[in-house]
Structures are given as structure tokens and as C-alpha cells.
Amino acid sequence: MSDRIAVKQRHWVYIMLHWLIGGMIIVLAVTGFYIHKPFFTLGSETDPVMVMSWIRWTHFICAAILIESVLIRLEMAFFSHFDADWRDIGPSRKSLKALPEALSYFLFLRKDHRYWRKANPVMAVFVFPLMLLFYAIAILTGFALFEGTFFWELTNTNSLFSWVYDVFGGQQGVRTWHYYLIWVFACLALIHVYFALLRTLSERDRTFRSILNGWRLVPRKHAPIRGASGRKKRGK
């Protein structure tokens, strides 16, 4: 009998939100680079195509989708009826206790680690909280730079977010923060992929595949696992 069993750990809603958030970050990065330094134009000098207007519109729409997606994911982490998983993806007593062991494992100082259901303790304690902090900074600086109106033109970003310029040192400071956050998100994303890839290659537990179909191999003693559908199938 195999000592591991395939268990569905991720609901399809979480998988969809994961890829939606990741996709929006990629689009925002590409459009943000273009807004910072346009690298192509269309049309002629006498009849230019308004590429920048379309890029800025796309950037704003994707930012709105990202904000809503993150809020939905946070709400589900605490209040979902099928998998309220905040203890598995955020700081908790369990993740703090397992943090030294996880750090040693990812730094190749030890060959094994205790079981964790979703995010490893390093992601839960450091990476995800940092992502949320930088999300908040990106949203604030983005709205400050938007210079548009809200609520049927009853107010505008100059009134609502003027204090952001004071916090970040004026308009140029806001632009600098907003631009360099692209590189911060890129680094955090690479860390996230590294953790998943290392676990997949070293343990052969289908961690990388689980973000596509929700199924992962776990030690038999930990199955069935609370969350998602709770279904399990025979591992190969």
C-alpha cells in the first residue's frame, strides 16, 4: 500500500482566482512599463493612433479586476463555507512554529520537513503579508496618479488621495514607488514559483500540478484533509 494518497486540496474557485490575480499582475506590469516608457507607436505623425489612451484604460481596468479579486480571495479565506483557509496561507501559531524548519529546508540545510497543507510557513509568514502590503501601496499610488473622477463626478482622486503625495514625497515620489513595485512583485512571484518547483521536484507530490487541477499527493496519515470537496482517490 502506498504511503501517499491523492487528495483534492484546492477548490476550482481558488484555482480560478489564483490565475486571475497572476494574469492581472502580468498585464499591469506590461502596461505599466509602456506608460513609464512607451516602446512602440502606431499611425503617423499627422494621424497618430491613441495607443497611450488604450494602454492607460487597460491598466486601470486590470487594476480594478485585481483589487476585486484580491478582496474576494481574502473574504473567502476567512468566511468560505467550503474552505476557510486563512490558517494555511497566512501567519498563524502553527506557521510561526514551523518557520525555522521550513527555512532550513529551502536553504538545503535539511532534507525533510513537517507537513503543510497549502502555503509553506515562509510564504505564510513573510511573502503573502508583504504582497498584501505592496498591493495596498500600489493601489494608493495608482489612484493618486489616476487623476480621474468617482461617484458620478461628485469627487476626484485629487481630493481623495492628495495625502498620498505627502506620504511618498510628491508626485515624482509616487510615480517612483508605483513603478518599482513592478520589480518587487516580480521578485516575490519568483520566490513563490521557486518554492512550488522545489517541493514538486524534491518530493514528487504534484504541488505544481495542483494549481491546475487541485489534486496533490499527501502522506496517507494526513488524509482526508479538511477543505475543498474532501474527495480523495488512489495514488499511483
URLIN-V123027 format. One record per backbone hydrogen bond with DSSP energy under -1.0 kcal/mol. NH is the residue of the N-H (numbers start at 1). CO is the residue of the C=O. E is the energy in kcal/mol with one decimal. If there is no record, write none. Layout:
BEGIN
nh;co;e
NH;CO;E
NH;CO;E
END
This chain:
BEGIN
nh;co;e
5;218;-2.6
6;233;-1.2
7;216;-2.6
8;231;-1.9
9;214;-2.7
10;214;-1.4
15;11;-1.9
16;12;-2.5
17;13;-2.4
18;14;-2.3
19;15;-2.0
20;16;-2.2
21;17;-2.7
22;18;-2.2
23;19;-2.6
24;20;-2.4
25;21;-2.0
26;22;-1.8
27;23;-2.3
28;24;-2.7
29;25;-2.2
30;26;-2.3
31;27;-2.8
32;28;-2.2
33;29;-2.2
34;30;-1.8
35;31;-2.5
36;32;-2.3
37;33;-2.7
44;47;-1.2
49;42;-2.0
51;49;-2.8
54;50;-1.6
55;51;-2.7
56;52;-2.8
57;53;-2.2
58;54;-2.5
59;55;-2.6
60;56;-2.3
61;57;-2.5
62;58;-2.6
63;59;-1.8
64;60;-2.1
65;61;-2.2
66;62;-2.4
67;63;-2.5
68;64;-2.2
69;65;-2.5
70;66;-2.6
71;67;-2.1
72;68;-2.3
73;69;-2.4
74;70;-2.4
75;71;-2.4
76;72;-2.5
77;73;-1.9
78;74;-1.1
79;75;-2.5
80;76;-1.9
85;83;-1.4
86;77;-1.8
88;85;-1.4
89;85;-1.2
90;86;-1.7
96;92;-2.4
97;93;-2.0
98;94;-1.7
102;98;-2.2
103;99;-2.6
104;100;-2.1
105;101;-1.9
106;102;-2.5
107;103;-1.4
108;105;-1.4
109;104;-3.3
124;120;-2.5
125;121;-2.6
126;122;-2.3
127;122;-1.5
128;123;-3.0
130;126;-2.1
131;127;-2.5
132;128;-2.3
133;129;-2.2
134;130;-2.7
135;131;-2.6
136;132;-2.2
137;133;-2.0
138;134;-2.8
139;135;-2.5
140;136;-2.4
141;137;-2.7
142;138;-2.1
143;139;-2.5
144;140;-2.0
145;141;-1.7
146;142;-1.3
150;155;-2.9
154;150;-1.2
154;151;-1.2
155;150;-1.6
157;148;-2.5
160;156;-2.2
161;157;-2.7
164;161;-1.0
167;163;-1.9
168;164;-2.3
170;165;-4.1
174;170;-2.2
175;171;-2.5
176;172;-2.4
177;173;-2.4
178;174;-2.5
179;175;-2.3
180;176;-2.5
181;177;-1.2
182;179;-1.6
184;180;-1.5
185;181;-2.7
186;182;-1.9
187;183;-2.2
188;184;-2.4
189;185;-2.4
190;186;-2.0
191;187;-2.0
192;188;-2.2
193;189;-2.4
194;190;-2.5
195;191;-2.4
196;192;-1.9
197;193;-2.8
198;194;-2.8
199;195;-2.1
200;196;-2.1
201;197;-2.6
202;198;-2.6
203;199;-2.1
204;200;-1.4
210;206;-1.7
212;209;-2.0
213;209;-1.9
214;210;-2.0
216;7;-2.2
217;205;-2.3
218;5;-2.4
220;3;-2.9
222;219;-2.1
223;220;-1.5
233;6;-2.4
END
